Amino acid sequence: MPIYYFWGEDDHQIKQAAQQLIKQVVDPDWQSFNYQKVAGDSLEMIQNALAESRTLPFGSGGRLTWITDAPLGTKCPDELVQTLLDLVPQLPDNSTVLFTGINKLPAKSKLGQLFNQQGTVREFNPIPPWKTDALAEMVRDTAQTWDVPLQGDAVDYLVEAVGNDRYRLAQELQKISLLRPHDRRPLSAKEIQPLVPATTQTSLALAQAIRQGQTDIALRLLDNLLTMNEPPLRITATLVSQFRLWLWVKLMHVDKQVTAETVTAMTNLGNPKRIYFLEKEVRSLSLAALTQTLALLFEMEVGIKRGAPAGVTLTTQIILLCGLYSRVGFPAQ
């Protein structure tokens, strides 16, 4: 189908899928004539690009128009909706239009129905940090792509160190591939640790500092993470994952219907034996504090996604979070 919408928050995967589509459609010898990439922040530029997409491609191969940051999943302007409804019947078979964006298309909207009937929609979102089995599979698949043999403990270490960041994983594996280029023995965690800083572990240490109300330590860890260029949204995701796990473990003591099996299923906990140690960690914590923590973390995530200064937002919210656990207003339940 000649129209595509790739959406989600995994920008690396979206770019890879877009490049694959370009290779399928456009003849590289005619790319300068038949390929156009346009930012979706201007309605006029989008409409001009769509008007050009109606023309037949030059030479061999097809034409592809890529519109990035498309406003299709949000409040799409009525003029753009009508332009697309008029465009599709007139689009030549060898002309392709690709939209990429963050938001999902409303299924019942005019555009949702148009893409469902005459287009292709693909979702690209990161694997949730708590799905460790899926993350391990991602590491193994990417390592195979880069022809990097890994031992099991090396796979586990990369899951902890990189999390769900496919772009960073590819970068780290490219770096690891130079370690022993002519030796096919699988690499161990001990061998790759000096090359791959475990920022996820630092984020987990940040969660522990918050849980203990240690504001000074938490801010120092946050500064270390930002200095290592750890994306603010990944820091937030790790905190959400950890506090969500603590909340479910705490619920075991409040609601007898919540069992260890329930916790394992709801959090995709890779090792159920960890619950014994997690119970000790949450023993002195308040259910109210854990609940409020998740609310503050989600508020922080929304603020960063809407363009709030990440460093200031993280610092302010982490001070508030540490305050929940350093005061006596939330007795353990």
N, C-alpha and C positions, 0 to 999 in steps of 0.2 A: 504493500500500500504506500502511496506517495507522501503521506503526512505521518510524522512521528512526534510523540511527546515523551521525553525521558525526564523523570522527576525523582526527587529525593534529596537527602543530605549527604550522600556519598559522592562528593564532587569528583574524586579520582575515578571511580567506576563509570560515572556519566561521561567523562572526557574520553575514557578508553572506548566505551561503546560508540560514542560519536565518531571517533577516529576510524573505527572498524566500518561504520556505515559510509563514511566518506570514501574509504578505499573500495567498498563494494560498488558505489555509484559513479564516482568521478574518475575519469582517465587522468593519471598524473601528468601526462603530456599536455592536457588541456585544462589543468586545474585553475590556472590564473584567469581563465575565461568563464569557467563553469562552477566555481565555488565561491560562495560569499558568506561571511560571518558578520552578524549584526547584533549589537547590544539591544536588549529589549526594554530599555528605559525611555525610549522615545517612540510614541505612536506613529509619528510621521516617518521615521526611519523603518519601522516594521512594515508599514503599508507600502513604502517604496520598494523594499526588498521583496515583498510578496507579489507586487506588480511585475517585478523583473523575473520572478520565478515562473511566470506564465509563458515566458519566451522559450523557444527551443534552444537546446544547448549547441555550442559550436563544436565542430569536429566530431570525434568519437566519444563514447561514454555518455553519462547523463549529467544533469545539473543538480547541485545541492545548495540549498539555502539554510544556514544554521542561525537561529535566533536564540541567543542566550538570555538567561534571567527573564524568561517570558512571563507576563502577568496572567497566564491562563488559569492558574489554580486559585487566584485571589479574585478581587473585584475587577474582572476583565472589562475594559471599556466596551460599550455597546457597538461603537464603530468598528472595533477589531473583531468582535463576534460576527458582525454582518459581513465584514471583509472575508473572513474565513469561510463562512457559509456560501459566499459567492465564488470563492477561489477554487474550492475542491472540484466542482464539476468541470472547471476550465483548465485544471492543471494537467499538462502533458504527462503521458505515462513515464517519460524519461526525465522528469523533473521532480525532485524530492524536497520537501520542506521539513526541517527538524527543529522542534522547539525543546528547550531544556529549562527546567525551573525547579523550585523547591517544593511547591505545594501540589497536592493531589487535585485532580479535576473532579468537581462535583458530578457524580454519575448522572443525576437527573437534569443537569443544565444542558443548554443547547450544544455547547462545546463538548461536554461529556458524551452526549449521544452521537455527535458527529464523529468523534475519535473512536468511539466504540463500534460504529457501523462502517466507517471508511478509513480509519487510521490504525495506528499501533501505539499503545501506551505501555511503557516499562517503568517499573519502580526500582530505584537504587537507594536503599537506606543501609546504614551501617548495621552490622550484627550487634545486638544488645550485649554490653560488656559482661553480663552474668551468664551468657550462653557459651561457656568455656569449651564445650565439645565442638560447637560450630566454629569457634575461633581457632581451635587446634586444626580442624579440617582446612580452614582457610590458609593457615601457615603451611601445612603440608602441600596443598595445591600450589601455592605461590613458590615454595621452595623447589618443587618439581619443575615449575616453569623456568626458574633461574638455574636449574640443574645443580642445586645445593643439597647434598645428602646430610640429613640431620638425625641425631639420636633422639629418643623420646624426651629426655630431659631438656634438650635444646628447643624442641617444639614447645614444651611447657614454659620455658623461660621466655621465649618470644611472645607467647600469649600474654604473659604477665608484663613484659617490658613494652610491648607495642599496642596491645589491646586490639581494637577494631579498626585501626588506621591502616588501610590497605596501601596508601601511598608511602607512608613511612616504612611499612613492612617491605615493600619492594626495594626501597632505598637501602635498608639494612641488609637485605639478602644480597643485593648487588655488591655491597661492601664486604660481606662475609665470603662471597664467592672468590674474592682475591686472596683469602687467607691461605688456602692450600689448593691452588689451581690444578695441580697435577696429581693430587692424592684423593682417591675416591672413597676413603674411609669416612663414615658419617661423623660429623662434628658434634662434640658434646657441649653442654651448657657452659662448662668451665672455660672452653676454648673461645666461645663467642661473647661471653660476658664483658670482656674488656672493650669490645667493639660496639656494644649495644647498651646504652644507658637505660636503666629500668625506670622510666618516668612514671609508669603505672604504679610501681611499688612506692614511689615518692608520694603519689596521690593517695594511696592507701595509708601511708604514714600520716598524711594530712588529715584524713578521716579519723584516725586514731587520736591525733592531737585535738581535734574538735571535740571528739567524744569525751576527752578528759578535761576539756575546758582550758587547754593550754594555749592561750592566745598568742604569746610571743613565739612559741615553737611553730604554731600553725602558720603565722605570717612569714616566718623564715622559710618554711617548706614551700609556701606559695611563691615566694620570691625566687627560690631555686628552680621551681617548675617553669616560671615565666622566663627566667634567664636561659633555660634550655629550650626555649621556643615551644613549650608544650601548649597546644591549642586550648584556649580557655573552655571551650565546649567539651573537650575530652576530659579536662579536670572535673568539670561539673558532672559528666556522665559517670565517672568513676565514683564520685561522692554519692550520687544518687543510687548507684548499684549497691554500695556498701551499706548505706543507711537503710535502704529498702530491705536488705538481708537482715540487719539488726532488728528492724521493726517486726519482721515476720517471726524471728526467733523470740522476741519479747511477747508477741501475741500468744505463743505457746503457753505462757504462764498466766495469761489473762482469760483466754478462751480455750476451754478444754477440748473443743471440737477441732482446734488447730493442732495437728500432730506433726511429728518430725517428717513424716511422709508428705504432709501438705506443704511444709516449708521447702522441702527438697524439690517438689513439683513446681511450686509457684516461683521459685528463685533459680531453677535450673542449677542447683548446687552440685558441682562436679563430684565432691567428696562428702557424702552425708555424715561421715564421722567428725567433720568440722563443727557440727552443731554442738557437740559437747563443749568445745572451747568457746564457741560463740555465746553459749548460755552464760559462761563466766563473765564475758565482756559486757553483756547487757544487764547483768544482775542488779547493778546499782543505778541503771538508767530508768528514766520515766517514760512511760508510753506516750504521755502528752508531749514531752520534749522531742521524742523521735518523730511523732506525727508532725509537729510544727517544723522540725528540721526539713522534712521532705517538702513541705509547703514553701519554705524559704528557698530551698534549692531549685524548685521548679520556677519560682519567681525570678531567681537569678538567671536561670537558663533563658527564660522568655526575654528578660531585659537585654542580655547579650545578643540574642538573635535579632532583636529590634534595633540594634545599633548602639546600645549604651556602652560607654568606655569599659572594656573588659577588665583592665587592671583595677580600676576604682570600684567597679561592681563586685568583683571577687573579694577584694580587701574588705569592703564595707559589710558584705553578707557574712564573710567568715568571722569577722569580729562579733556580729550578732549571734551567729551559730555557737561560737565558743561561750558566749554569755549565757546561753541556755543551759550549759552543763557546768558552769562555774558558780551558779547561784543556787540557792536552796529553795527556789519557788516551785520546783518540780520534784516532789518526792517520788521515789521509785514505787512502781505498782507491781 
